[in-house]
Amino acid sequence: MDLERYGEAIPESKKVRDLLAGIKDGNVLVDKLAVQASPLFLNDFTLTTNFLATELDTGTKRSIRNISQVETRGGYQGRGQGRGRGQGRGQFQGRG
């Protein structure tokens, strides 16, 4: 970076902005928004990277699911219990 070349420190906020700009994965959008909404994260690159690393690790574990069996209860086979009270079959029941 040009700032480093001339011996100037790079502000934490610029590091965070550059980091967020480089993240293109849509699955991380919520985490990016959380960082952008927090002045604490925006001004601390190390805190931000630790937060994102933790969220990415947790998110990866949450997104892997294995559904081995699905059961329904009762005789309705998951289709509900009819039309509800007072609604006839195919008849319009408007106001008088």
C-alpha positions as YAML, in Angstrom:
chain: A
units: angstrom
residues:
- id: 1
  name: MET
  ca: [0.00, 0.00, 0.00]
- id: 2
  name: ASP
  ca: [1.10, 3.54, -0.57]
- id: 3
  name: LEU
  ca: [0.74, 4.51, 3.09]
- id: 4
  name: GLU
  ca: [3.03, 1.70, 4.21]
- id: 5
  name: ARG
  ca: [5.58, 2.63, 1.59]
- id: 6
  name: TYR
  ca: [5.89, 6.14, 3.04]
- id: 7
  name: GLY
  ca: [6.01, 4.95, 6.65]
- id: 8
  name: GLU
  ca: [2.47, 5.95, 7.62]
- id: 9
  name: ALA
  ca: [0.26, 3.65, 9.62]
- id: 10
  name: ILE
  ca: [-2.88, 2.37, 7.93]
- id: 11
  name: PRO
  ca: [-5.97, 3.32, 9.93]
- id: 12
  name: GLU
  ca: [-7.91, 0.40, 11.42]
- id: 13
  name: SER
  ca: [-11.09, 1.61, 9.74]
- id: 14
  name: LYS
  ca: [-9.45, 1.42, 6.30]
- id: 15
  name: LYS
  ca: [-8.24, -2.11, 7.00]
- id: 16
  name: VAL
  ca: [-11.78, -3.14, 7.99]
- id: 17
  name: ARG
  ca: [-13.34, -1.44, 4.93]
- id: 18
  name: ASP
  ca: [-10.85, -3.15, 2.62]
- id: 19
  name: LEU
  ca: [-11.50, -6.50, 4.28]
- id: 20
  name: LEU
  ca: [-15.27, -6.16, 3.90]
- id: 21
  name: ALA
  ca: [-14.93, -5.03, 0.28]
- id: 22
  name: GLY
  ca: [-12.98, -8.20, -0.46]
- id: 23
  name: ILE
  ca: [-15.68, -10.52, 0.90]
- id: 24
  name: LYS
  ca: [-17.96, -11.46, -2.00]
- id: 25
  name: ASP
  ca: [-19.77, -14.49, -0.53]
- id: 26
  name: GLY
  ca: [-23.48, -13.77, -0.12]
- id: 27
  name: ASN
  ca: [-23.69, -16.24, 2.77]
- id: 28
  name: VAL
  ca: [-21.65, -13.82, 4.87]
- id: 29
  name: LEU
  ca: [-23.89, -10.82, 4.21]
- id: 30
  name: VAL
  ca: [-25.42, -10.82, 7.70]
- id: 31
  name: ASP
  ca: [-21.97, -10.87, 9.29]
- id: 32
  name: LYS
  ca: [-20.74, -8.04, 7.04]
- id: 33
  name: LEU
  ca: [-23.77, -5.96, 8.00]
- id: 34
  name: ALA
  ca: [-23.12, -6.63, 11.69]
- id: 35
  name: VAL
  ca: [-19.57, -5.33, 11.30]
- id: 36
  name: GLN
  ca: [-20.74, -2.26, 9.35]
- id: 37
  name: ALA
  ca: [-23.34, -1.45, 12.00]
- id: 38
  name: SER
  ca: [-20.87, -1.53, 14.88]
- id: 39
  name: PRO
  ca: [-18.38, 1.30, 15.48]
- id: 40
  name: LEU
  ca: [-16.48, -1.12, 17.69]
- id: 41
  name: PHE
  ca: [-15.82, -3.47, 14.78]
- id: 42
  name: LEU
  ca: [-15.24, -0.69, 12.25]
- id: 43
  name: ASN
  ca: [-12.36, 0.70, 14.29]
- id: 44
  name: ASP
  ca: [-10.67, -2.56, 15.32]
- id: 45
  name: PHE
  ca: [-9.32, -4.79, 12.55]
- id: 46
  name: THR
  ca: [-8.24, -7.59, 14.90]
- id: 47
  name: LEU
  ca: [-11.61, -7.71, 16.64]
- id: 48
  name: THR
  ca: [-13.36, -7.76, 13.26]
- id: 49
  name: THR
  ca: [-11.25, -10.59, 11.87]
- id: 50
  name: ASN
  ca: [-11.77, -12.63, 15.04]
- id: 51
  name: PHE
  ca: [-15.54, -12.05, 14.87]
- id: 52
  name: LEU
  ca: [-15.74, -13.00, 11.19]
- id: 53
  name: ALA
  ca: [-13.58, -16.10, 11.68]
- id: 54
  name: THR
  ca: [-15.80, -17.27, 14.54]
- id: 55
  name: GLU
  ca: [-19.00, -16.58, 12.60]
- id: 56
  name: LEU
  ca: [-17.73, -18.30, 9.47]
- id: 57
  name: ASP
  ca: [-16.70, -21.35, 11.48]
- id: 58
  name: THR
  ca: [-20.04, -21.48, 13.31]
- id: 59
  name: GLY
  ca: [-21.99, -20.80, 10.12]
- id: 60
  name: THR
  ca: [-20.24, -23.64, 8.31]
- id: 61
  name: LYS
  ca: [-21.13, -26.04, 11.08]
- id: 62
  name: ARG
  ca: [-24.76, -24.85, 11.11]
- id: 63
  name: SER
  ca: [-25.22, -25.11, 7.35]
- id: 64
  name: ILE
  ca: [-24.32, -28.80, 7.17]
- id: 65
  name: ARG
  ca: [-27.44, -30.76, 7.99]
- id: 66
  name: ASN
  ca: [-28.43, -34.33, 7.44]
- id: 67
  name: ILE
  ca: [-32.13, -35.18, 7.48]
- id: 68
  name: SER
  ca: [-32.43, -38.91, 7.79]
- id: 69
  name: GLN
  ca: [-36.16, -39.34, 8.32]
- id: 70
  name: VAL
  ca: [-39.37, -37.35, 8.09]
- id: 71
  name: GLU
  ca: [-42.56, -38.55, 9.73]
- id: 72
  name: THR
  ca: [-46.09, -37.20, 9.81]
- id: 73
  name: ARG
  ca: [-48.54, -37.64, 12.64]
- id: 74
  name: GLY
  ca: [-52.19, -38.48, 12.40]
- id: 75
  name: GLY
  ca: [-54.28, -39.41, 9.41]
- id: 76
  name: TYR
  ca: [-54.01, -36.14, 7.53]
- id: 77
  name: GLN
  ca: [-50.56, -36.85, 6.14]
- id: 78
  name: GLY
  ca: [-49.44, -33.28, 6.74]
- id: 79
  name: ARG
  ca: [-52.14, -31.76, 4.56]
- id: 80
  name: GLY
  ca: [-53.97, -29.80, 7.23]
- id: 81
  name: GLN
  ca: [-57.43, -30.36, 8.61]
- id: 82
  name: GLY
  ca: [-59.77, -28.92, 6.04]
- id: 83
  name: ARG
  ca: [-60.99, -25.46, 5.21]
- id: 84
  name: GLY
  ca: [-61.73, -24.14, 8.64]
- id: 85
  name: ARG
  ca: [-64.95, -23.35, 10.40]
- id: 86
  name: GLY
  ca: [-67.87, -21.85, 8.55]
- id: 87
  name: GLN
  ca: [-66.48, -22.06, 5.04]
- id: 88
  name: GLY
  ca: [-68.59, -24.25, 2.82]
- id: 89
  name: ARG
  ca: [-67.40, -26.31, -0.10]
- id: 90
  name: GLY
  ca: [-67.18, -24.12, -3.15]
- id: 91
  name: GLN
  ca: [-69.83, -21.72, -1.95]
- id: 92
  name: PHE
  ca: [-69.25, -18.04, -1.58]
- id: 93
  name: GLN
  ca: [-70.40, -16.87, 1.78]
- id: 94
  name: GLY
  ca: [-70.35, -13.11, 1.46]
- id: 95
  name: ARG
  ca: [-72.04, -10.56, 3.67]
- id: 96
  name: GLY
  ca: [-75.84, -10.35, 3.57]
...
